[in-house]
Amino acid sequence: MTGQFAPFFMHWQTTRFTIDLTRPRVMGIVNVTPDSFSDGGLHGGFAAALRHCERILDEGADILDIGGESTRPGATPVSAEVELGRIVPLLREVARFGVPLSVDTFKPEVMRAVLELGADIINDIRALREPGAMDVVARHPACGICLMHMHRDPQSMQLAPMEGDVVPVVRDFLASAAAQAVSRGVSAARIVLDPGIGFGKTVAQNFSLLARQAELLKTGYPILAGWSRKSSLGTVAARKGNAPEPGQRLGASVAAAVLAAERGARVLRVHDVRETVQALAVWSAVREQAAPGTHFS
């Protein structure tokens, strides 16, 4: 089965940057929303969002991922006008920082607008399935693309999650989504894949995607892992029947990020940048001192 897939790319081609993926890159989350599951409202205003961007860059973020619409389970959809009103002022300001900028959106009109402003990456939870979305990125000469697997939609995905062994289903979906983009003229070097942790999967299914992440690497594309503060982490970290709130899942989030890196993830999408960067530094130091022939993902 491996033979039908593209080779693994150690660089991610984006609008302004070719991102080196020979080591895991940290993508810092910037939610310019009032209702995101973990930090909704904390960075909703322009000034607060700008300070947050500056802080997480100082902490070591390699990429900023800006989102103007919550995609948590049960989230209320917003219009493209509302989404653009939230993210465009920030995007214009942070474009001068000289770092890769990702925009978390599935709306083609939003994609078109932010790419015209110089956004480097489109991070799409719907994997370009929204009518017109593929056209937008196919016409762009170089933007990076992150294609994610999502079962159903944010309003219903956890009401009726997937059944059975999800790993081959997710792998084949992502391989197909990438192949469709390539067939439209998108360079394979522009594509990264996201298994969509928490998007329509059970707790056990989410952890199977982490435990068997090597199977996802058979697509030949780099993997983005988005475990930060997810409810599955709260479930397994519960004490005396009480799951920690999203902001109290730091230890679990960092552990999941390092485990994902160990299993080959090249981009880690996180809220807690400083702690993740420190954990990856320790992990990297151990790898450098490992005995010759020691196998790592």
WOWO-V717845 format. One record per residue. N is the residue number from 1. PHI is phi in whole degrees, 0 to 359 (NA if undefined). D_LAST is the distance of its C-alpha to the last C-alpha in Angstrom with 2 decimals. Layout:
N,PHI,D_LAST  N,PHI,D_LAST
This chain:
1,NA,19.29  2,300,16.43  3,299,19.15  4,276,20.93  5,261,18.27  6,288,17.94  7,290,15.50  8,287,12.63  9,262,14.50  10,262,13.55  11,223,16.86  12,246,18.63  13,281,22.31  14,230,24.66  15,307,28.42  16,251,28.78  17,227,25.38  18,255,22.51  19,273,19.62  20,288,17.01  21,252,13.51  22,290,11.88  23,231,11.57  24,298,11.74  25,254,15.40  26,262,17.68  27,259,20.15  28,275,23.22  29,278,25.27  30,233,28.96  31,268,30.94  32,264,34.47  33,221,35.67  34,269,38.01  35,222,36.17  36,294,32.37  37,296,31.16  38,252,30.14  39,232,31.95  40,305,34.52  41,90,37.49  42,292,36.11  43,235,35.54  44,291,37.87  45,276,40.33  46,302,39.85  47,297,40.41  48,294,38.08  49,294,35.30  50,295,35.79  51,299,35.68  52,296,32.44  53,301,30.88  54,297,32.16  55,293,30.94  56,287,27.30  57,293,27.20  58,297,28.62  59,280,25.94  60,119,23.19  61,298,22.51  62,269,21.29  63,221,22.64  64,257,25.50  65,245,25.52  66,259,29.20  67,231,30.46  68,246,34.09  69,214,33.91  70,290,32.45  71,241,30.39  72,295,30.33  73,304,31.63  74,84,35.35  75,296,35.44  76,277,38.57  77,296,38.08  78,235,39.57  79,284,41.14  80,298,39.77  81,296,42.58  82,294,41.56  83,299,37.89  84,294,38.86  85,297,41.37  86,280,38.70  87,259,36.09  88,299,38.10  89,302,39.85  90,291,36.62  91,300,34.82  92,299,37.78  93,286,37.68  94,281,33.99  95,300,33.84  96,279,35.43  97,287,32.61  98,75,30.65  99,232,27.29  100,298,25.53  101,243,27.27  102,254,25.99  103,241,28.54  104,272,27.73  105,204,30.29  106,242,30.98  107,271,34.57  108,299,35.34  109,292,38.23  110,288,36.05  111,305,33.42  112,300,36.27  113,295,37.80  114,286,34.75  115,292,33.67  116,295,37.23  117,275,36.82  118,104,33.77  119,303,30.81  120,267,27.56  121,221,25.51  122,255,26.64  123,253,24.53  124,246,26.04  125,293,25.69  126,261,27.70  127,55,25.59  128,64,28.78  129,273,30.78  130,292,33.66  131,308,36.51  132,95,36.53  133,294,33.08  134,298,31.66  135,300,34.76  136,299,34.25  137,286,30.76  138,292,31.63  139,281,34.60  140,279,32.69  141,285,31.66  142,209,28.41  143,300,27.40  144,286,23.79  145,224,23.27  146,246,21.10  147,257,21.77  148,247,21.48  149,270,22.20  150,224,25.21  151,272,27.36  152,65,31.03  153,216,31.85  154,303,31.82  155,285,35.26  156,232,34.49  157,298,30.76  158,265,30.88  159,284,34.31  160,218,33.00  161,291,29.21  162,299,27.35  163,237,27.87  164,78,25.87  165,279,22.28  166,274,21.11  167,301,17.60  168,293,19.04  169,295,21.78  170,296,19.68  171,302,17.40  172,291,20.61  173,298,22.42  174,295,19.93  175,298,19.82  176,293,23.60  177,298,24.03  178,295,22.11  179,297,24.16  180,296,27.31  181,296,26.65  182,298,26.03  183,295,29.22  184,266,31.08  185,97,30.17  186,282,27.25  187,297,24.88  188,300,21.38  189,291,20.21  190,271,21.90  191,252,19.89  192,233,17.17  193,244,16.82  194,232,17.23  195,291,17.31  196,73,20.24  197,300,19.70  198,88,23.27  199,264,24.91  200,88,26.69  201,238,24.37  202,282,25.21  203,303,23.53  204,298,22.03  205,294,20.87  206,301,19.16  207,288,17.19  208,293,16.40  209,294,14.80  210,283,12.50  211,299,11.99  212,248,11.39  213,301,9.69  214,302,7.72  215,292,11.39  216,288,12.16  217,294,9.82  218,293,12.19  219,295,14.77  220,90,13.53  221,251,14.04  222,298,12.28  223,251,12.21  224,261,14.49  225,249,14.43  226,240,17.96  227,265,18.28  228,305,20.80  229,62,23.83  230,293,23.56  231,296,26.01  232,298,23.51  233,294,22.50  234,298,26.24  235,297,26.78  236,283,24.46  237,265,25.61  238,297,29.26  239,234,31.74  240,55,35.04  241,81,34.47  242,250,34.05  243,279,30.92  244,295,30.42  245,294,31.37  246,310,28.78  247,289,29.57  248,256,29.09  249,253,25.46  250,299,24.05  251,300,22.32  252,295,20.81  253,294,19.73  254,294,18.02  255,299,16.25  256,296,15.02  257,297,13.94  258,293,11.86  259,297,10.32  260,294,9.67  261,297,8.16  262,302,5.88  263,266,4.98  264,107,5.04  265,296,8.81  266,255,10.71  267,228,14.05  268,242,15.16  269,267,18.78  270,220,20.61  271,274,24.16  272,263,23.67  273,290,22.50  274,305,23.61  275,293,21.98  276,292,18.59  277,299,18.77  278,296,19.80  279,296,17.03  280,293,14.38  281,296,16.49  282,294,16.32  283,302,12.57  284,296,12.48  285,297,15.34  286,295,13.74  287,300,10.81  288,293,13.72  289,261,15.66  290,292,13.34  291,296,14.98  292,307,14.58  293,91,12.39  294,295,10.16  295,270,6.78  296,235,3.78  297,296,0.00
